[in-house]
Amino acid sequence: MTRHEFRNCLCILRSIDEHELEAAGIKMIDKEWLSFCIDPFRWFLRADDATALRLWVLIERRAKPEPVAARAL
């Protein structure tokens, strides 16, 4: 992973919305969501393995989106 790729992953982590977490199977109560918003890096480091994996999959998906076929004009 390059420095730019790592920085991009950190930026993605900072920009994840609650509905994206829920879609990835990560349910949060209000206190957990607030904790994530305040410091997503610490939240990620403290997450259990299964939750961290779900979040990482979400980050990777946004970092390397699937190519979309061009539409005909």
Secondary structure as UniProt FT lines:
FT   HELIX           3..15
FT   HELIX           18..23
FT   TURN            24..25
FT   HELIX           30..38
FT   HELIX           40..46
FT   HELIX           49..63
//
